[in-house]
Amino acid sequence: MTHKGGIMNLPETDSEDELPPGWEERATLDGRVYYTDHSSKSTHWVHPKTGKEKIIPKSSLPFGWKQEVDDEGKITYVDTVNNRKTFTDPRLAFAVEKNASAGGTKFRQRFDSSSTASQVLHGLDLSGKIAIVTGGNSGVGYATCEALARQNCRIVMACRNTAKAKEARAKMMTAIQHLQPDIEPMPCDLDSLSSVKRFAEDFLSRYEKLDFLILNAGIGMPEYGFSEDGYEKTFQSNHLGHVFLTALLSERLVVSAPCRVIVVSSEAHRTSFLTTRKLTERRLSPPVKSEYWGTMAYNDSKLCNVAFAWWLQRYFTTHGAPQVLCFSLHPGSLVATNFQSGWWVLRLLYALVYPFTKTWEQSAATSCFAATAPELAEFGGSYLDNCCVTRCAAVSKSEEFQSKLMDLSVRMIEAKMGPNSCRFAFS
């Protein structure tokens, strides 16, 4: 991202969407896009070049805009920031193609690997929205928090280290103090199921809704060891703790719908060798060091992330809450982990690859896209990479694998926290 004179440079629009000379794009009150040819004084529902129809997603106006209706019923849009008026709905910039054959919307990629979180969120007003971001004090989590806060979203940073979380908040407040952001750090150690429970209870007692639950925190290939609850650290921090947190917040998610759950995974999920048959507590949480391999523990946990998002979407949808949308994603960079502190081969790989990896803000782009993009409404459960729906490992979409994973996860949590302690909204 570059700035010149305070103006952010945004990606250029797709040339095939450019209208011929003399054409204009407008929208009806119900969000249907139409095209006016001033030379022939005619209107058309389909784009003159692409031959496709478009609709405007049902969302609020961008930040700083308001709608006015005069005495004659004419609608104008007021840009209060730049003090100008227009008859053109500013949401036309976010119009998506209408898939007439399927009766829904067709996904079309608007951003790519070079896009930043700021570009993804450009023009959105998230006033009144509340987001929880685990691991929000550093790296991708910090960039995600700052980008959302810049659009007036209230941020709860769920972090293990309270001191570092407060430092991160102070840094963020200084960077965007002119926006008067609402950012609150709260302790949440995923290595401790009791800490997760305390966080959830504290949040539920103070916040009436939850719009974005971004499960971002994670660790990569630590030395072999156990959590406070006696489970292997990688598995609990990357998967089990987040499952428990989501279960505890699930009722609030349902009443807050439409809302979204974002599970930050990794392309490493593709290199897990887990199968439904191999899915056991011993495999996920090896009781002895000789059965532990840091790389595979990480890969397994990332596969669990993807499968969890699919299961969660299926669960909410089948219980009548399809507007709780769930996604998993790859942030797009090694910088999202602590590979550089692991095995010497990985340290060497990290040193070689690092110059070509994404910046933190680029890595946060897909998380912000998953949380806010209207075109994802029909792709619940999907795995995203570079702000685009993409294929994931086949086993993660297996309902048998998902169900076995979740049965095992709930059983492991309740073994430590007591019977019925990990129940989702409709249980």
Residue, then its C-alpha position, 0 to 999 in steps of 0.5 A: m500500500t502506498h500513500k500520496g497526499g493522504i490518498m490510498n492507491l487502490p487496485e485498478t478496476d477490471s477493464e471488461d467492466e468498463l462501460p462504452p462511451g455514453w453509458e451509465e450505471r445505476a441501481t433500483l431501490d431493491g438493489r438491481v443494477y441497470y445500464t442506461d445508453h444515453s445515445s439511444k435513450s434506452t435502459h438495459w438489465v445486462h452489462p453491454k460488454t459482459g452480458k451479465e446482470k448485477i445486484i448490489p449486496k444488501s449492506s449499509l452505505p460506505f463510511g461517511w455516506k447518507q441517503e436523502v429523499d427530496d419532496e419529489g421522491k428523488i434519491t440522492y447520496v451525500d458524501t459528508v466527508n468530501n461534502r458532495k452529492t450524487f445520484t449514483d449509489p456508492r455501493l455500485a462499487f461493490a456490485v456482484e454478478k447475478n447468476a441467473s441459472a442458479g438463482g444466486t450470486k456468482f463469486r468473482q475475485r476482486f482482490d489478490s495476493s498483493s491486496t491489503a486489509s485496508q484495500v479490502l475494507h475500503g469504503l466500509d463503515l463498521s460502526g456498531k460492529i463488534a469483533i473478537v480477534t484471538g492473538g490480536n496483539s501481534g502479526v496478522g492478528y494485530a494488522t486485522c485489528e487495526a484494519l477493522a478499527r480504522q473502519n470504526c469496528r469495536i475490537v476485543m483483543a483476546c490475548r494470552n499475554t495481557a501486558k503485550a496486549k496493552e502495549a499493542r493497544a497503546k501502539m494502535m491507539t496512537a496510530i489511529q487516535h484521530l478515529q477514536p477507536d474502541i479497542e479492549p484487550m482481554p486475557c484469553d490463554l488458549d493453553s488453558l480451557s479455564s482461561v477460555k471459559r473466563f474470557a467467554e463469561d467476561f465477554l458475554s457479561r459485557y457485550e450484547k452481540l458479536d459480529f465477527l469471531i476471528l480465530n487467529a491465534g496459533i503456534g507453529m511447531p513448539e518444543y514438545g510439551f503439554s498445556e495446562d490441561g495436559y494436551e499437546k500444546t500445538f493441538q490445544s492452542n490451534h484447535l481445541g481452545h478455539v472449539f471451546l471458545t466458539a461453543l461458549l459464544s455460539e448462542r450469542l452468535v446465533v442472536s447476532a446473525p448475520c455474523r461470521v466466524i473466521v478460522v485462520s488455518s494454513e496451506a499446511h493443512r494439505t500436507s497432513f496425513l490424517t484420515t478418519r481412521k487415524l483420527t484418535e486422541r493419541r494422534l492429535s495429542p501424543p502422550v510421549k515425545s517419541e510420537y511427536w513431530g512438530t511439523m506434522a502436529y502443526n499440519d494436523s492442527k491446520l487440517c482440524n481448522v478447515a474441517f471445523a469451519w465446514w462442520l460449524q457451517r453445517y451445524f448452524t445451517t441444519h439448525g436454522a441459523p444459516q446467517v452465521l457464516c463460517f470460513s477457514l483461510h490461509p493468511g498467505s505467508l510464513v510470517a504468520t507462524n514462528f517457523q524461524s524458531g524451529w528445526w534448523v532446516l525450517r529456519l534456513l527455509y524461512a530465511l530464504v523465503y522471507p523476502f518474498t512473503k507478504t506484509w502483515e497487512q497483506s496477510a490480514a487481507t483474507s481475514c478481513f475479506a472473509a469477515t465482510a465480503p457480501e459475495l461470500a454469502e453463498f459460500g459458507g464453510s469454504y476455504l479461502d486463499n488470497c481473498c478467493v474461494t479455493r479448494c481445500a484438502a478433500v478429507s476436510k470436507s468429509e462429514e464423517f471426518q468432521s463429525k469424528l473430529m468434533d465428537l473427539s474434541v468435545r469429549m477431550i474438553e469435557a474430560k477436563m471441564g466437566p460434563n455438558s461444559c462444551r455445548f453448542a447453541f442448539s445442543 
